[in-house]
Structures are given as structure tokens and as C-alpha cells.
């Protein structure tokens, strides 16, 4: 009886020891980590990606300060648009990848980073051929930028650097500052007035203590304000957004000239006082650490119109 009991004890000890060792091997396996992307999909890694095709220009801006530049083997075309992107000089030697499966496969990536919306269908196609991809939701306003930065840090396994970057942005956004109020400003997109309440650009205006006339609207019919609405708002300052959307629209200089010469705009204060200025899109559509520098430049440019 005692012998049988001893055998049972030894078998139990062996079983527990074996299970513990197995759990230890699994939990201690080097480099395993994961994140959840904008689709709710878990993207897992055994090691940090080193061949990244980044078809998300804002993610590209953050990655240039989190990982070796050599790990980004291709970007989308928007990352090279100077009026939209803040890292054009840094990535000037990195090739452009078209947003299609054939172009992506040519680069042999171990990760493809996409933007939600336009990248969702492409991500689904990449899933069918087992190309690892991650779709990221762009921040809705500047206050969500720190979390976006930290998510990128987790994606490339450099959370420490991302935390530091995010803390710098958070500190800037929370800082008390005595910025003079600038009134009566309206953004002019090629399709009309823009910057409704709740938009990224409106959060920029709020932080810079700039009155955004478009914020009187929760949203716009067709997403843009028409000429009659712009005239009714009577902006003191008009900002013509400088970005041609890859050549789809007229240049900002041409659009400014058209506004100044348009008979329908002659009654508004911005035109009468010559306060129609051109500023790059990236000042109002930045989802990264560059938001600090862009907002400081915006305030300086608008201060010249006071």
C-alpha cells in the first residue's frame, strides 16, 4: 500500500513538473507580443518587424523616430507630399509603394501598415494570402495623438520611446499658455469651407485659442460649406489650404487669386482687408508628434494678420 502511494506521489510530481515546464516554455518564449488593430483583429509577432511597408503617412512620421529608418522599406505616396507630410526630407530615399497587392508583394514585407477606411479592403486581400498587416484608426482630434503614438510603439516593440514621445505631446497639450485670441478664422478647402465642430482641425484651433467659424456647425451638407454660407459667416481671415491632393485640385496660389477676384466674396472682411493667406494642410491635419511644431508655426503665421 505504501509502495503504491509512493508511486502515485512520484507520478503526480512528474505531471505537475511537466506541466509547469510546458507553461514556462510557452509564456517565456522570447519576443511574442500582439496588438489589436482597427478591425478588432489580433496581430501577433514573434519578433519586431524589420521589413515594413507603411501605407499610412502619419504612422510613417512616428516610425521614423521609433525604429531604424532601414526597417521602413517603402511608404505610400502621401508620405512624400511636402504640404501634407512632416517627414518628406527624412524619407526621401525610401521608395513609394502603390496601394495594391502586386506592388506590396514586390517588397517582400514582414508587415504592412494601413490606414482605416481606404486600407480596409486592401487589408482583407492581404489576409487571404497570409501577408501580415495592421490597420490603424487615425486620431479624430489632437488629444488622441498620444494614444496613437503608444499604439505604434507597441506595434514595433519600442514602447519606451513611444511613451516618451507621447508624454511630450501630452505635456504640450495640457500646458497653460497665455496665447492672444485670434478671431474670425475660416479654413478654405478646394471644395469649400471646412473644419466643423469635432474635427481634427477644430481641435487644433481650440488649443491655439483661434476662433474657428466653421465650428458653429456640427457637420456640413456634403462635408463642406458653400459660398453663401462662407459669405454669411463673414470671416476676418481666410486660410487657403495648400495641398493639391496629388494634383487633383488647383494650386493654392491659383485658388487664393480666384477668391480675391471673385465678385461673390468682395463683401467679406478677409478679402476687403487682404487677410487671405496660404498655409499647408499639415498644420491642420497632423496626427503625430509634429503637431507641436505645426501649431507653433500656425500661431506665428496668424499673428501676422492681427
C-alpha positions in Angstrom: 0.0 0.0 0.0 2.8 2.4 1.0 4.6 1.4 -2.2 1.6 2.2 -4.4 1.1 5.5 -2.6 4.8 6.4 -3.2 4.3 5.6 -6.9 1.2 7.9 -7.1 3.1 10.7 -5.4 6.0 10.4 -7.9 3.7 10.3 -10.9 1.8 13.4 -9.6 5.1 15.3 -9.0 6.2 14.4 -12.5 2.9 15.5 -14.0 3.0 18.9 -12.2 6.6 19.4 -13.0 6.0 18.7 -16.7 3.0 21.0 -16.9 4.9 23.8 -15.2 7.8 23.4 -17.5 5.5 23.4 -20.5 3.8 26.6 -19.3 7.1 28.2 -18.6 8.3 27.5 -22.1 5.2 29.0 -23.7 5.0 32.1 -21.5 8.7 32.7 -21.7 9.1 32.3 -25.4 11.2 35.3 -26.5 9.6 38.2 -28.5 6.0 37.1 -28.5 3.7 40.1 -28.4 0.5 41.3 -30.1 -1.8 44.3 -30.7 -5.4 44.7 -31.7 -5.9 46.8 -34.9 -8.8 49.0 -36.0 -10.8 45.9 -37.2 -10.6 44.3 -33.8 -8.1 41.8 -35.3 -5.2 40.5 -33.1 -1.9 40.9 -34.9 0.8 38.8 -33.3 4.6 38.9 -33.6 7.4 36.5 -32.7 9.9 39.3 -33.2 9.7 43.0 -34.2 9.1 43.6 -37.9 12.1 44.7 -39.9 10.7 45.0 -43.4 7.8 47.4 -43.1 5.7 48.7 -46.0 3.9 51.7 -44.4 0.9 52.8 -46.4 -0.2 55.2 -43.7 1.7 58.5 -43.9 1.0 59.6 -40.3 2.3 56.2 -39.0 5.4 56.7 -41.1 6.1 60.1 -39.4 6.0 58.3 -36.0 8.0 55.3 -37.1 10.9 57.5 -38.3 11.6 58.3 -34.6 10.9 54.8 -33.1 12.8 52.4 -35.3 15.9 52.4 -37.6 14.9 54.0 -40.9 16.2 51.0 -42.8 13.3 49.0 -41.3 10.8 51.0 -43.4 11.3 49.7 -46.9 8.5 51.5 -48.6 5.9 54.2 -48.0 2.7 55.5 -49.6 2.9 58.5 -51.9 1.3 60.8 -49.4 4.3 60.5 -47.1 6.3 62.3 -49.8 3.8 65.2 -50.2 5.5 68.2 -48.5 2.3 70.1 -47.7 0.8 67.0 -46.1 3.7 65.1 -44.6 6.2 66.2 -42.0 8.9 63.7 -42.8 9.5 64.1 -46.5 13.2 65.0 -46.1 13.8 62.1 -43.8 12.3 59.5 -46.1 13.3 61.0 -49.4 15.4 57.9 -50.3 12.6 55.4 -49.4 10.7 54.2 -52.4 7.0 54.6 -52.9 4.7 51.5 -52.9 1.4 51.6 -54.7 -1.6 50.6 -52.6 -2.2 47.3 -54.4 -1.2 43.7 -53.7 1.2 43.3 -56.6 3.3 46.3 -55.5 3.3 45.3 -51.9 4.4 41.7 -52.7 7.4 43.0 -54.7 8.9 44.5 -51.5 8.5 41.2 -49.5 7.4 42.9 -46.3 7.0 41.2 -42.9 4.4 43.9 -42.0 2.2 46.2 -44.0 0.7 49.2 -42.1 -2.5 50.6 -43.5 -4.9 53.4 -42.6 -8.5 52.6 -41.7 -11.0 53.4 -44.4 -9.1 53.3 -47.6 -6.9 50.5 -46.4 -9.6 48.1 -45.1 -10.3 46.3 -48.4 -6.5 46.0 -49.1 -6.0 44.5 -45.7 -8.7 41.9 -46.3 -7.0 41.0 -49.6 -3.6 40.7 -47.9 -5.2 38.4 -45.2 -6.2 35.9 -47.9 -2.6 35.4 -49.0 -1.2 35.5 -45.4 0.7 38.8 -45.6 0.7 40.3 -42.1 -0.9 43.6 -42.0 -2.2 46.1 -39.4 -4.9 48.7 -40.0 -4.7 51.8 -37.8 -7.5 54.2 -37.0 -6.3 57.8 -37.3 -6.9 60.0 -34.3 -10.1 62.0 -34.5 -8.5 65.0 -32.8 -5.2 66.1 -31.4 -6.0 64.9 -27.9 -5.9 61.3 -29.1 -2.5 61.6 -30.6 -0.6 60.3 -27.5 -2.5 57.0 -27.6 -1.9 56.6 -31.3 1.8 57.1 -30.7 1.8 54.5 -28.0 0.0 52.0 -30.2 2.7 52.4 -32.8 5.3 51.9 -30.2 3.7 48.6 -29.2 3.4 47.5 -32.8 7.2 47.8 -33.4 8.2 46.7 -29.9 9.6 50.1 -28.7 7.1 51.1 -26.1 9.7 53.1 -24.0 10.5 55.5 -26.8 6.8 55.8 -27.7 5.9 56.6 -24.1 8.4 59.4 -24.1 7.2 60.8 -27.3 3.6 60.6 -26.2 4.3 62.3 -22.9 5.9 65.2 -24.7 2.8 65.7 -26.8 0.5 65.3 -23.8 2.6 67.8 -21.8 2.3 70.4 -24.6 -1.5 70.0 -24.9 -2.0 70.3 -21.2 0.3 73.2 -20.6 -1.1 76.6 -19.5 -0.3 79.3 -22.0 -1.3 82.9 -22.5 -2.0 82.9 -26.2 -3.8 86.0 -27.6 -7.2 85.2 -29.1 -7.3 85.4 -32.9 -10.9 85.8 -34.1 -12.9 85.1 -37.2 -10.9 82.4 -39.0 -12.2 80.0 -41.7 -10.4 77.2 -43.5 -10.9 77.0 -47.2 -10.5 73.6 -48.8 -10.7 73.3 -52.6 -14.3 72.0 -52.2 -15.4 74.8 -49.8 -15.2 75.8 -46.1 -14.1 73.1 -43.7 -13.3 72.5 -40.0 -16.6 71.6 -38.4 -17.1 71.0 -34.7 -15.4 67.8 -33.6 -12.9 67.7 -36.5 -9.2 67.4 -36.2 -8.7 71.0 -37.5 -11.1 72.3 -34.9 -9.2 70.7 -32.1 -6.1 72.5 -33.4 -7.9 75.8 -33.4 -9.2 75.2 -29.8 -5.7 74.6 -28.5 -4.2 77.6 -30.3 -7.0 79.9 -29.0 -8.2 80.6 -32.5 -11.9 81.3 -33.3 -12.9 78.7 -35.9 -16.1 80.0 -37.6 -16.8 76.5 -39.1 -17.2 75.1 -35.5 -20.6 76.7 -35.4 -21.7 73.7 -37.4 -21.7 70.1 -36.1 -21.2 68.9 -39.7 -21.9 70.2 -43.2 -24.1 69.0 -46.0 -21.6 67.4 -48.4 -18.8 67.9 -45.8 -18.1 71.5 -47.0 -19.5 75.0 -46.6 -20.7 76.6 -49.8 -20.1 80.2 -50.9 -23.3 81.5 -49.4 -22.5 80.1 -46.0 -19.0 81.4 -46.2 -20.2 84.9 -47.0 -22.8 84.7 -44.2 -20.0 83.8 -41.7 -18.0 86.9 -42.9 -14.6 85.6 -41.9 -11.9 88.1 -40.9 -9.2 85.7 -42.0 -9.4 83.1 -44.7 -6.8 80.3 -44.8 -6.4 78.6 -48.2 -5.2 75.1 -47.5 -2.1 74.3 -49.5 -2.3 70.7 -50.9 -3.4 69.8 -54.4 -4.4 66.2 -53.3 -1.8 64.7 -55.6 -2.6 67.1 -58.4 -6.4 66.6 -58.3 -7.0 70.3 -57.4 -5.7 73.7 -58.5 -2.7 75.1 -56.7 -3.3 77.1 -53.5 -1.9 80.2 -55.2 -4.5 79.9 -58.0 -7.3 79.3 -55.6 -6.3 82.3 -53.5 -6.3 84.5 -56.6 -9.7 83.3 -57.5 -11.1 84.1 -54.0 -9.7 87.6 -54.1 -11.1 88.2 -57.6 -14.5 86.5 -57.1 -17.3 89.1 -57.1 -19.2 87.0 -54.6 -16.5 87.3 -52.0 -15.9 91.0 -52.2 -18.1 91.8 -49.2 -16.3 89.7 -46.6 -13.8 91.2 -44.3 -11.0 88.8 -45.1 -11.0 89.9 -48.8 -11.5 93.6 -48.1 -8.6 93.6 -45.6 -6.3 91.4 -47.6 -6.2 88.7 -45.0 -6.3 85.7 -47.2 -3.3 83.5 -46.5 -1.9 80.2 -47.7 -0.9 77.5 -45.2 0.0 73.9 -45.6 -2.6 71.2 -44.9 -0.3 69.5 -42.4 -0.9 72.4 -39.9 -4.5 71.2 -39.6 -4.3 67.5 -40.4 -1.4 66.2 -38.2 -1.8 63.0 -36.2 1.7 62.8 -34.8 4.5 64.3 -32.7 4.9 67.0 -35.3 1.6 68.6 -34.1 3.6 70.7 -31.6 5.8 72.3 -34.2 2.9 72.8 -36.6 0.7 74.5 -34.1 3.5 76.9 -33.1 4.1 77.8 -36.7 0.3 78.3 -37.2 0.1 80.8 -34.4 3.0 82.7 -35.7 1.6 83.0 -39.2 -1.9 84.1 -37.9 -0.3 86.6 -35.5 1.0 88.4 -38.6 -2.6 89.1 -39.6 -3.6 90.8 -36.4 
